[in-house]
Amino acid sequence: QVQLVESGGGLVQPGGSLRLSCAASRSIFRIDVMGWYRQAPGKERELVATITSVGNTNYVDSLKDRFTISRDNAKNTLYLQMNSLRPEDTAVYYCYAKGRVITVEGAVGPDSWGQGTQVTVSS
């Protein structure tokens, strides 16, 4: 596993923006898929967006026009730019990294998760 530490969360008014960062403890060049998940109070954790090692991205359809995921492999950092925030975006946001292949047969190690950063959208 790789250690992941999120930062950049906080309190923001509706319509505002935040940029979340996820710092990894080692090189992320070989991590095929990284992403962001979020969990609102009383709800299950849900996928927000993913990005591959070559920069291909996928988003939840309802968030595609407002959120942008990116990665800087040289800085070992994953980002999530969030614009036009709404109260329903309030959640703990978690950084994710897919487990690495650890055997020649294709066995995969465990996924990695950050501790989460709180995003609160309120006036």
C-alpha positions as CSV (number, residue, x, y, z in Angstrom):
1,Q,0.0,0.0,0.0
2,V,0.9,3.6,-0.5
3,Q,0.2,6.2,2.2
4,L,-2.2,9.0,1.0
5,V,-2.8,12.3,2.7
6,E,-5.6,14.6,1.6
7,S,-5.7,18.4,2.1
8,G,-7.6,21.4,0.9
9,G,-11.0,20.8,2.4
10,G,-12.9,23.4,4.4
11,L,-16.0,25.6,4.6
12,V,-17.1,27.3,1.4
13,Q,-20.2,29.1,0.3
14,P,-22.5,27.8,-2.4
15,G,-21.1,28.6,-5.8
16,G,-17.6,28.7,-4.5
17,S,-14.6,26.6,-5.4
18,L,-12.1,24.3,-3.6
19,R,-9.0,22.4,-4.8
20,L,-8.3,19.2,-3.0
21,S,-4.8,17.6,-3.0
22,C,-3.7,14.1,-2.2
23,A,0.0,13.6,-1.5
24,A,1.4,10.0,-1.9
25,S,4.2,8.6,0.1
26,R,6.0,7.1,-3.0
27,S,6.0,7.4,-6.8
28,I,2.6,7.1,-8.4
29,F,4.0,6.5,-12.0
30,R,3.0,2.8,-11.7
31,I,-0.4,3.3,-10.1
32,D,-2.8,2.5,-12.9
33,V,-5.9,4.1,-11.4
34,M,-6.3,6.8,-8.8
35,G,-9.5,8.6,-7.8
36,W,-11.7,10.5,-5.4
37,Y,-14.6,9.2,-3.4
38,R,-16.9,11.0,-1.0
39,Q,-19.2,10.1,1.8
40,A,-22.0,12.3,3.1
41,P,-23.5,11.9,6.6
42,G,-25.7,8.9,6.7
43,K,-24.8,7.7,3.2
44,E,-22.4,5.2,1.7
45,R,-19.2,6.1,0.1
46,E,-19.6,6.9,-3.6
47,L,-17.2,7.4,-6.5
48,V,-16.6,10.9,-7.7
49,A,-13.9,10.5,-10.4
50,T,-11.0,8.4,-11.5
51,I,-7.8,9.0,-13.6
52,T,-5.5,6.5,-15.2
53,S,-1.7,6.6,-15.3
54,V,-1.9,8.1,-18.8
55,G,-4.4,10.7,-17.9
56,N,-7.7,9.2,-19.0
57,T,-10.5,10.4,-16.8
58,N,-14.0,9.3,-15.8
59,Y,-16.6,11.2,-13.8
60,V,-20.0,10.6,-12.3
61,D,-22.2,12.2,-15.0
62,S,-23.8,14.7,-12.6
63,L,-20.4,16.1,-11.6
64,K,-18.5,16.1,-14.9
65,D,-19.2,19.8,-15.7
66,R,-18.1,21.0,-12.2
67,F,-15.3,18.8,-11.1
68,T,-11.9,18.1,-12.6
69,I,-9.5,15.4,-11.6
70,S,-5.8,15.5,-12.4
71,R,-2.5,14.0,-11.3
72,D,1.1,15.3,-11.3
73,N,3.3,12.2,-11.3
74,A,6.4,14.2,-10.8
75,K,5.0,15.6,-7.5
76,N,3.3,12.3,-6.5
77,T,0.1,14.2,-6.1
78,L,-3.5,13.8,-7.1
79,Y,-5.9,16.8,-7.4
80,L,-9.6,17.5,-7.5
81,Q,-10.8,20.9,-8.6
82,M,-14.4,21.5,-7.5
83,N,-16.3,24.5,-8.9
84,S,-19.9,25.8,-8.4
85,L,-20.2,23.9,-5.2
86,R,-23.6,23.1,-3.8
87,P,-24.7,22.1,-0.3
88,E,-25.3,18.5,-1.5
89,D,-21.5,18.3,-2.2
90,T,-20.9,18.4,1.5
91,A,-19.1,15.2,2.4
92,V,-15.8,13.7,3.5
93,Y,-13.6,13.3,0.4
94,Y,-11.2,10.4,0.2
95,C,-8.2,9.8,-2.1
96,Y,-7.9,6.3,-3.6
97,A,-5.1,4.3,-5.3
98,K,-5.6,1.0,-7.0
99,G,-3.4,-1.8,-5.6
100,R,-0.3,-2.8,-7.5
101,V,0.2,-6.1,-9.3
102,I,2.4,-8.2,-7.1
103,T,2.7,-11.6,-8.9
104,V,3.5,-12.7,-12.4
105,E,0.0,-14.4,-12.4
106,G,-1.6,-11.0,-12.0
107,A,-2.5,-11.0,-8.3
108,V,-3.2,-7.5,-7.1
109,G,-2.4,-6.0,-3.7
110,P,-4.8,-4.0,-1.5
111,D,-6.2,-0.7,-2.5
112,S,-5.0,2.4,-0.6
113,W,-7.2,5.1,1.0
114,G,-6.4,8.4,2.6
115,Q,-7.9,9.5,5.9
116,G,-10.3,11.9,4.2
117,T,-10.8,15.7,4.2
118,Q,-14.1,17.4,5.1
119,V,-15.8,19.7,2.6
120,T,-18.7,21.7,3.9
121,V,-20.8,23.9,1.5
122,S,-23.0,26.2,3.4
123,S,-24.0,29.9,3.6
